[in-house]
Every structure is written in structure tokens, then in C-alpha cells.
Amino acid sequence: MRILVSACLIGLCTRYDGGHSQNENVLALAKRHILVPVCPEQLGGLPTPRPPCEIRMGKVMSSDGRDRTTMFESGAQQALFVYKVAGCQAAILKARSPSCGKGPVYDGSFTGRLIDGQGVFAKMLNEMSIPVYDEEEKDKWEKLLADS
């Protein structure tokens, strides 16, 4: 199975702070599946490192007060293109990210407070009925992968 994954989860330094969020459980999937890494934020033209962003009142705002919604939407479209071209069948994305979080996400106050919601890319995939998981849902994605 081909699985689209947030690039930071396999150890690529794509996070806003220039780091990664390598997850050994996600990396282990490469023994049995093809992992296709993407970073919607980079695909949308944002640099790495970059100011942190959070979703506030339907807009993606950076900590320096700039509206980054258009860049996040563009990156989500590009990541969706990669998903389709690569023939992926599911996605495992970074929890709480303004791009990839499938809920909850940070509330836009930059205080660490979480609210119900989804990142721009995760929401797009969910609306298309594409299976989306985050790295913290290992029990759920393992079941899907075992059935494939």
C-alpha cells in the first residue's frame, strides 16, 4: 500500500522550527508499505524555518500576524496532487498541525490551547473521504493496514 505521510514524521526537517517529529512507528511502516512524504506548508511556498502558524476564526495566521491562509490552501492542493499521482490509499499526518492536524488543533492564540478543528490539508482529505490518521492513532491505522 502507498501511504502519504507528513514529511516531518519520517525525520525530514520540515517543521516550522526547522526540526522534525520523527516517529518510529510511522518509519516502521516502510518495511511493508511505500511511504510518500509531503509537507503542505513547504509546497505552499513557506520557508523552513518559518514563524509558527495557527488557525484562528477560519484563517491560518502566523505568530507575526500575517494571514497565511492562501499559502496553506495552495500547499494542500499540491499535497493532494502528490497523493493522487503517487496512488496513495491513506494518509498519516502530523497531529495538531495547522496543515495536517485532524483534530484538535491550536486555537490561534499561540498559548498552546487546543480546540476542536482540522488542519487545512487534513480537512480537504476528510471531505474527499480519504482515510486520514495522525501518528497518535497507531491502533487505528495498524488495523487499516493489516486489512490491506
GROMACS elastic network, one bead per residue, 0.5 to 0.9 nm:
[ bonds ]
;  ai    aj funct       b0    kb
    1    32     6  0.79461   500
    1    33     6  0.51510   500
    1    34     6  0.62206   500
    1    35     6  0.85442   500
    1    87     6  0.88680   500
    1    88     6  0.72116   500
    1    89     6  0.67964   500
    1    90     6  0.85133   500
    1   145     6  0.78557   500
    1   148     6  0.72589   500
    2    33     6  0.59610   500
    2    35     6  0.59311   500
    2    36     6  0.70041   500
    2    86     6  0.74958   500
    2    87     6  0.65642   500
    2    89     6  0.59612   500
    2    90     6  0.73590   500
    2    91     6  0.88724   500
    3    33     6  0.71512   500
    3    34     6  0.61930   500
    3    35     6  0.50256   500
    3    36     6  0.59854   500
    3    37     6  0.85149   500
    3    83     6  0.83050   500
    3    86     6  0.89723   500
    3    87     6  0.85564   500
    3    88     6  0.51694   500
    3    89     6  0.60214   500
    3    90     6  0.52101   500
    3    91     6  0.54484   500
    3    92     6  0.71670   500
    4     7     6  0.88648   500
    4    34     6  0.85168   500
    4    35     6  0.59121   500
    4    37     6  0.58962   500
    4    38     6  0.71172   500
    4    79     6  0.89487   500
    4    82     6  0.83739   500
    4    83     6  0.62528   500
    4    86     6  0.85158   500
    4    88     6  0.60621   500
    4    89     6  0.78480   500
    4    90     6  0.63468   500
    4    92     6  0.63463   500
    4    93     6  0.79852   500
    5     8     6  0.83629   500
    5     9     6  0.70469   500
    5    10     6  0.78003   500
    5    26     6  0.82669   500
    5    35     6  0.64133   500
    5    36     6  0.58878   500
    5    38     6  0.63131   500
    5    39     6  0.85693   500
    5    90     6  0.87271   500
    5    91     6  0.56582   500
    5    93     6  0.55743   500
    5    94     6  0.81977   500
    6     9     6  0.55595   500
    6    10     6  0.74513   500
    6    36     6  0.84084   500
    6    37     6  0.56157   500
    6    38     6  0.53213   500
    6    39     6  0.58582   500
    6    40     6  0.82788   500
    6    91     6  0.81877   500
    6    92     6  0.66568   500
    6    94     6  0.59350   500
    6   100     6  0.74519   500
    7    10     6  0.56648   500
    7    11     6  0.68564   500
    7    12     6  0.55571   500
    7    13     6  0.78526   500
    7    14     6  0.66768   500
    7    15     6  0.87106   500
    7    20     6  0.81953   500
    7    21     6  0.87458   500
    7    22     6  0.87051   500
    7    36     6  0.81495   500
    7    39     6  0.55451   500
    7    93     6  0.86033   500
    7    94     6  0.88098   500
    8    11     6  0.51600   500
    8    13     6  0.59971   500
    8    14     6  0.55180   500
    8    15     6  0.62400   500
    8    19     6  0.77764   500
    8    21     6  0.51299   500
    8    22     6  0.60510   500
    8    23     6  0.85519   500
    8    37     6  0.82006   500
    8    38     6  0.83943   500
    8    39     6  0.75437   500
    8    94     6  0.76952   500
    9    12     6  0.72553   500
    9    20     6  0.67864   500
    9    21     6  0.50082   500
    9    23     6  0.52538   500
    9    24     6  0.83486   500
    9    26     6  0.68613   500
    9    27     6  0.76703   500
    9    37     6  0.85355   500
    9    92     6  0.87771   500
    9    93     6  0.77857   500
    9    94     6  0.68852   500
    9   135     6  0.78209   500
   10    20     6  0.79823   500
   10    21     6  0.74275   500
   10    23     6  0.62897   500
   10    24     6  0.78360   500
   10    26     6  0.68421   500
   10    27     6  0.56769   500
   10    35     6  0.89038   500
   10    37     6  0.76411   500
   11    14     6  0.84897   500
   11    19     6  0.83887   500
   11    20     6  0.53421   500
   11    21     6  0.62443   500
   11    23     6  0.75178   500
   11    27     6  0.85924   500
   12    15     6  0.82813   500
   12    19     6  0.76918   500
   12    20     6  0.57311   500
   12    21     6  0.81361   500
   12    22     6  0.76291   500
   12    37     6  0.87337   500
   13    16     6  0.88008   500
   13    17     6  0.85514   500
   13    18     6  0.54207   500
   13    21     6  0.81929   500
   13    48     6  0.81734   500
   14    17     6  0.79632   500
   14    18     6  0.58304   500
   14    19     6  0.63229   500
   14    20     6  0.61239   500
   14    21     6  0.89388   500
   14    39     6  0.67195   500
   14    41     6  0.84966   500
   14    42     6  0.74588   500
   14    47     6  0.89732   500
   14    48     6  0.63153   500
   14    49     6  0.77346   500
   15    18     6  0.51883   500
   15    19     6  0.52520   500
   15    20     6  0.55438   500
   15    21     6  0.76513   500
   15    39     6  0.85091   500
   15    41     6  0.88538   500
   15    48     6  0.70220   500
   15    49     6  0.71001   500
   15    50     6  0.83674   500
   16    19     6  0.73407   500
   16    20     6  0.89301   500
   16    41     6  0.86481   500
   16    47     6  0.81553   500
   16    48     6  0.59003   500
   16    49     6  0.50065   500
   16    51     6  0.64083   500
   16    52     6  0.58072   500
   16    53     6  0.82410   500
   17    20     6  0.83999   500
   17    48     6  0.69628   500
   17    50     6  0.63857   500
   17    51     6  0.75693   500
   17    52     6  0.76016   500
   18    48     6  0.55316   500
   18    50     6  0.78023   500
   19    48     6  0.89377   500
   19    49     6  0.82345   500
   21    94     6  0.82011   500
   22    26     6  0.81248   500
   22    27     6  0.78211   500
   23    26     6  0.54249   500
   23    27     6  0.62658   500
   23    28     6  0.87081   500
   23   135     6  0.73515   500
   24    28     6  0.60269   500
   24    29     6  0.88362   500
   25    28     6  0.51670   500
   25    29     6  0.68589   500
   25   135     6  0.78925   500
   25   138     6  0.75953   500
   26    29     6  0.54315   500
   26    30     6  0.76901   500
   26    35     6  0.89091   500
   26    92     6  0.80419   500
   26   135     6  0.69380   500
   26   138     6  0.84545   500
   27    30     6  0.57715   500
   27    31     6  0.81837   500
   27    35     6  0.84609   500
   28    31     6  0.59104   500
   28    32     6  0.81040   500
   29    32     6  0.57257   500
   29    33     6  0.57498   500
   29    34     6  0.78627   500
   29    35     6  0.75634   500
   30    33     6  0.50025   500
   30    34     6  0.58045   500
   30    35     6  0.60686   500
   31    34     6  0.81851   500
   33   145     6  0.88599   500
   34    88     6  0.87646   500
   35    88     6  0.87459   500
   36    82     6  0.83241   500
   36    83     6  0.79558   500
   36    86     6  0.74908   500
   36    88     6  0.78775   500
   38    41     6  0.89261   500
   38    42     6  0.84456   500
   38    43     6  0.79079   500
   38    79     6  0.63751   500
   38    82     6  0.78672   500
   38    83     6  0.88767   500
   39    42     6  0.54622   500
   39    43     6  0.62086   500
   39    44     6  0.86577   500
   39    75     6  0.78727   500
   39    76     6  0.88540   500
   39    79     6  0.73377   500
   39    99     6  0.85693   500
   39   100     6  0.88184   500
   40    44     6  0.60146   500
   40    45     6  0.87866   500
   40    71     6  0.89385   500
   40    72     6  0.68853   500
   40    73     6  0.85343   500
   40    74     6  0.80719   500
   40    76     6  0.53064   500
   40    77     6  0.81934   500
   40    78     6  0.70836   500
   40    79     6  0.56103   500
   40    80     6  0.89089   500
   40    99     6  0.65988   500
   40   100     6  0.80049   500
   40   121     6  0.72248   500
   41    44     6  0.50894   500
   41    45     6  0.67221   500
   41    46     6  0.56786   500
   41    47     6  0.81376   500
   41    71     6  0.72362   500
   41    72     6  0.58962   500
   41    73     6  0.89398   500
   41    74     6  0.86503   500
   41    75     6  0.55965   500
   41    76     6  0.78004   500
   41    99     6  0.69009   500
   42    45     6  0.51835   500
   42    47     6  0.62743   500
   42    48     6  0.73874   500
   42    71     6  0.89713   500
   42    72     6  0.89309   500
   42    75     6  0.69628   500
   43    46     6  0.73263   500
   43    71     6  0.84386   500
   43    72     6  0.85354   500
   43    74     6  0.75168   500
   43    76     6  0.77977   500
   43    77     6  0.88557   500
   43    78     6  0.63093   500
   43    79     6  0.71032   500
   44    70     6  0.81417   500
   44    72     6  0.57514   500
   44    73     6  0.72866   500
   44    74     6  0.50563   500
   44    76     6  0.73199   500
   44    77     6  0.85068   500
   44    78     6  0.74099   500
   44    79     6  0.89606   500
   45    71     6  0.64663   500
   45    72     6  0.86284   500
   45    74     6  0.83733   500
   45    75     6  0.73391   500
   46    49     6  0.85519   500
   46    50     6  0.69800   500
   46    68     6  0.88400   500
   46    71     6  0.71413   500
   46    72     6  0.85383   500
   46    75     6  0.88936   500
   47    50     6  0.56029   500
   48    51     6  0.88330   500
   49    52     6  0.89304   500
   50    53     6  0.86538   500
   50    62     6  0.87983   500
   51    62     6  0.59347   500
   51    63     6  0.59906   500
   51    64     6  0.69511   500
   52    61     6  0.84805   500
   52    62     6  0.55986   500
   52    63     6  0.57250   500
   52    64     6  0.84878   500
   52   110     6  0.83698   500
   53    60     6  0.63610   500
   53    61     6  0.53638   500
   53    63     6  0.59934   500
   53    64     6  0.88625   500
   53    68     6  0.78958   500
   53    97     6  0.85934   500
   53    98     6  0.66858   500
   53   106     6  0.88985   500
   53   108     6  0.76255   500
   53   110     6  0.82298   500
   54    59     6  0.82577   500
   54    60     6  0.55816   500
   54    61     6  0.55903   500
   54    62     6  0.64577   500
   54    63     6  0.78058   500
   54    97     6  0.78898   500
   54    98     6  0.55623   500
   54   105     6  0.77565   500
   54   106     6  0.58090   500
   54   107     6  0.64407   500
   54   109     6  0.76685   500
   54   110     6  0.71499   500
   54   119     6  0.89596   500
   55    58     6  0.62075   500
   55    59     6  0.54873   500
   55    61     6  0.61358   500
   55    62     6  0.87583   500
   55    69     6  0.88012   500
   55    98     6  0.61727   500
   55   105     6  0.75711   500
   55   106     6  0.67268   500
   55   107     6  0.59690   500
   55   109     6  0.87833   500
   55   117     6  0.87776   500
   55   118     6  0.88685   500
   55   119     6  0.78033   500
   55   120     6  0.89705   500
   56    59     6  0.53471   500
   56    60     6  0.62794   500
   56    61     6  0.67118   500
   56   106     6  0.85944   500
   56   107     6  0.60118   500
   56   109     6  0.76662   500
   57    60     6  0.83948   500
   57   107     6  0.86625   500
   57   108     6  0.81017   500
   58    69     6  0.86498   500
   59    67     6  0.69173   500
   59    68     6  0.76030   500
   59    69     6  0.55808   500
   59   108     6  0.89873   500
   60    66     6  0.85149   500
   60    67     6  0.59686   500
   60    68     6  0.53098   500
   60    70     6  0.84341   500
   60    72     6  0.74219   500
   60    98     6  0.72061   500
   60   108     6  0.80290   500
   60   120     6  0.85823   500
   61    64     6  0.80368   500
   61    65     6  0.60842   500
   61    66     6  0.56106   500
   61    68     6  0.55827   500
   61    69     6  0.70610   500
   61   108     6  0.71040   500
   62    65     6  0.53545   500
   62    66     6  0.52988   500
   62    67     6  0.65351   500
   62    68     6  0.66525   500
   62   108     6  0.85810   500
   63    66     6  0.74323   500
   63   108     6  0.85233   500
   63   109     6  0.85997   500
   63   110     6  0.70031   500
   67    70     6  0.78523   500
   67    71     6  0.88858   500
   68    71     6  0.54245   500
   68    72     6  0.63135   500
   68    73     6  0.87305   500
   69    72     6  0.51360   500
   69    73     6  0.61081   500
   69    74     6  0.85636   500
   69   120     6  0.86355   500
   70    73     6  0.50896   500
   70    74     6  0.60679   500
   70    75     6  0.85039   500
   71    74     6  0.50829   500
   71    75     6  0.60599   500
   71    76     6  0.85235   500
   72    75     6  0.50721   500
   72    76     6  0.61038   500
   72    77     6  0.86904   500
   72    98     6  0.83784   500
   72    99     6  0.67065   500
   72   120     6  0.66544   500
   72   121     6  0.78731   500
   73    76     6  0.50442   500
   73    77     6  0.63240   500
   73    78     6  0.87226   500
   73    99     6  0.86917   500
   73   120     6  0.65349   500
   73   121     6  0.74768   500
   74    77     6  0.51507   500
   74    78     6  0.63080   500
   74    79     6  0.86659   500
   75    78     6  0.50209   500
   75    79     6  0.60606   500
   75    80     6  0.84910   500
   75    99     6  0.85674   500
   75   121     6  0.79117   500
   76    79     6  0.50387   500
   76    80     6  0.60825   500
   76    81     6  0.85897   500
   76    99     6  0.74191   500
   76   120     6  0.66465   500
   76   122     6  0.84079   500
   76   124     6  0.74883   500
   77    80     6  0.50701   500
   77    81     6  0.62853   500
   77    82     6  0.88253   500
   77   121     6  0.78298   500
   77   124     6  0.85446   500
   78    81     6  0.50176   500
   78    82     6  0.64376   500
   78    83     6  0.87388   500
   79    82     6  0.50325   500
   79    83     6  0.62260   500
   79    84     6  0.87436   500
   79   121     6  0.77445   500
   80    84     6  0.62848   500
   80    85     6  0.86242   500
   80   121     6  0.79535   500
   80   124     6  0.83593   500
   80   125     6  0.77100   500
   81    84     6  0.52087   500
   81    85     6  0.60551   500
   81    86     6  0.84015   500
   82    85     6  0.51697   500
   82    86     6  0.58297   500
   82    87     6  0.83284   500
   82    88     6  0.84945   500
   83    86     6  0.54581   500
   83    87     6  0.62214   500
   83    88     6  0.53243   500
   83    89     6  0.80995   500
   83    90     6  0.86065   500
   83    91     6  0.84273   500
   84    87     6  0.51418   500
   84    88     6  0.63289   500
   84    89     6  0.87473   500
   85    88     6  0.78919   500
   88    91     6  0.76523   500
   89   130     6  0.74560   500
   89   131     6  0.74216   500
   90   130     6  0.62718   500
   90   132     6  0.60641   500
   90   133     6  0.80531   500
   90   141     6  0.89663   500
   91   122     6  0.88388   500
   91   125     6  0.85327   500
   91   130     6  0.77263   500
   91   131     6  0.63003   500
   91   133     6  0.61994   500
   91   134     6  0.80917   500
   92   100     6  0.87804   500
   92   131     6  0.85944   500
   92   132     6  0.59503   500
   92   134     6  0.50319   500
   92   135     6  0.62742   500
   92   137     6  0.89125   500
   92   141     6  0.79988   500
   93    97     6  0.85087   500
   93    99     6  0.88784   500
   93   100     6  0.53194   500
   93   101     6  0.67180   500
   93   102     6  0.78751   500
   93   122     6  0.76172   500
   93   132     6  0.72117   500
   93   133     6  0.61498   500
   93   135     6  0.64430   500
   94    97     6  0.59607   500
   94    99     6  0.83762   500
   94   100     6  0.53978   500
   94   101     6  0.57478   500
   94   102     6  0.82857   500
   94   133     6  0.86005   500
   94   134     6  0.55477   500
   94   135     6  0.62373   500
   94   136     6  0.86009   500
   95    98     6  0.89670   500
   95   100     6  0.65812   500
   95   102     6  0.65328   500
   95   103     6  0.72428   500
   95   104     6  0.77815   500
   95   105     6  0.77500   500
   95   119     6  0.89788   500
   95   133     6  0.85959   500
   95   134     6  0.53221   500
   95   135     6  0.66309   500
   95   136     6  0.71796   500
   96    99     6  0.84341   500
   96   100     6  0.70920   500
   96   102     6  0.69535   500
   96   103     6  0.63168   500
   96   104     6  0.57690   500
   96   106     6  0.64208   500
   96   114     6  0.80853   500
   96   117     6  0.89777   500
   96   118     6  0.78495   500
   96   119     6  0.74602   500
   96   134     6  0.88620   500
   97   102     6  0.80915   500
   97   103     6  0.87907   500
   97   104     6  0.88513   500
   97   105     6  0.63166   500
   97   106     6  0.76575   500
   97   118     6  0.82242   500
   97   119     6  0.60255   500
   97   120     6  0.89647   500
   98   101     6  0.60127   500
   98   105     6  0.65575   500
   98   106     6  0.74613   500
   98   118     6  0.71954   500
   98   120     6  0.63777   500
   98   121     6  0.83025   500
   98   122     6  0.89158   500
   99   102     6  0.87985   500
   99   118     6  0.78884   500
   99   121     6  0.51036   500
   99   122     6  0.66434   500
   99   123     6  0.86203   500
  100   118     6  0.74222   500
  100   120     6  0.67374   500
  100   121     6  0.55105   500
  100   123     6  0.81651   500
  100   134     6  0.82177   500
  101   104     6  0.68046   500
  101   105     6  0.60759   500
  101   117     6  0.80665   500
  101   118     6  0.53738   500
  101   120     6  0.80849   500
  101   121     6  0.81159   500
  101   122     6  0.61368   500
  101   123     6  0.84360   500
  101   133     6  0.89874   500
  101   134     6  0.72315   500
  102   105     6  0.75363   500
  102   117     6  0.69574   500
  102   119     6  0.60569   500
  102   120     6  0.89541   500
  102   121     6  0.87631   500
  102   122     6  0.54446   500
  102   123     6  0.69025   500
  102   126     6  0.84849   500
  102   132     6  0.75730   500
  102   133     6  0.73387   500
  102   134     6  0.70173   500
  103   114     6  0.88348   500
  103   115     6  0.77489   500
  103   116     6  0.56302   500
  103   119     6  0.75062   500
  103   122     6  0.88598   500
  104   107     6  0.89205   500
  104   114     6  0.59715   500
  104   115     6  0.53451   500
  104   117     6  0.52239   500
  104   118     6  0.64567   500
  104   119     6  0.87425   500
  105   108     6  0.88616   500
  105   113     6  0.83840   500
  105   114     6  0.53745   500
  105   115     6  0.56552   500
  105   116     6  0.63916   500
  105   117     6  0.56986   500
  105   118     6  0.61607   500
  105   119     6  0.69443   500
  106   109     6  0.77263   500
  106   110     6  0.73978   500
  106   111     6  0.83044   500
  106   112     6  0.62864   500
  106   113     6  0.57094   500
  106   115     6  0.61392   500
  106   116     6  0.86194   500
  106   117     6  0.85341   500
  107   110     6  0.72990   500
  107   111     6  0.82330   500
  107   112     6  0.77324   500
  107   113     6  0.58896   500
  107   114     6  0.54788   500
  107   115     6  0.56172   500
  107   116     6  0.85636   500
  107   117     6  0.87855   500
  108   111     6  0.80292   500
  108   112     6  0.87822   500
  108   113     6  0.82937   500
  108   114     6  0.89038   500
  109   112     6  0.75938   500
  109   113     6  0.74013   500
  110   113     6  0.74800   500
  111   114     6  0.89547   500
  114   117     6  0.88460   500
  117   123     6  0.86245   500
  118   121     6  0.81731   500
  118   122     6  0.61739   500
  118   123     6  0.55605   500
  119   122     6  0.52991   500
  119   123     6  0.59598   500
  119   124     6  0.85766   500
  120   123     6  0.53398   500
  120   124     6  0.63651   500
  120   125     6  0.89353   500
  121   124     6  0.50666   500
  121   125     6  0.63335   500
  121   126     6  0.86339   500
  122   125     6  0.51991   500
  122   126     6  0.61059   500
  122   127     6  0.85896   500
  122   132     6  0.69820   500
  122   133     6  0.88792   500
  123   126     6  0.50645   500
  123   127     6  0.61009   500
  123   128     6  0.86683   500
  124   127     6  0.52387   500
  124   128     6  0.65086   500
  124   129     6  0.89437   500
  124   130     6  0.88674   500
  125   128     6  0.51249   500
  125   129     6  0.64192   500
  125   130     6  0.52664   500
  125   131     6  0.75498   500
  125   132     6  0.70049   500
  126   130     6  0.56105   500
  126   131     6  0.70153   500
  126   132     6  0.67023   500
  127   130     6  0.75925   500
  128   131     6  0.89488   500
  129   132     6  0.85486   500
  132   141     6  0.86622   500
  133   136     6  0.80275   500
  133   137     6  0.62114   500
  133   138     6  0.82139   500
  133   140     6  0.75602   500
  133   141     6  0.65341   500
  134   137     6  0.55683   500
  134   138     6  0.78047   500
  134   141     6  0.85112   500
  135   138     6  0.61994   500
  135   141     6  0.87469   500
  136   139     6  0.84122   500
  137   140     6  0.54011   500
  137   141     6  0.64502   500
  137   142     6  0.85356   500
  138   141     6  0.53187   500
  138   142     6  0.57868   500
  138   143     6  0.84540   500
  139   142     6  0.53547   500
  139   143     6  0.64026   500
  139   144     6  0.89974   500
  140   143     6  0.53629   500
  140   144     6  0.65904   500
  140   145     6  0.88680   500
  141   144     6  0.50187   500
  141   145     6  0.60951   500
  141   146     6  0.84307   500
  142   145     6  0.50864   500
  142   146     6  0.59427   500
  142   147     6  0.85738   500
  143   146     6  0.50886   500
  143   147     6  0.63140   500
  143   148     6  0.88813   500
  144   147     6  0.52907   500
  144   148     6  0.65836   500
  145   148     6  0.51469   500
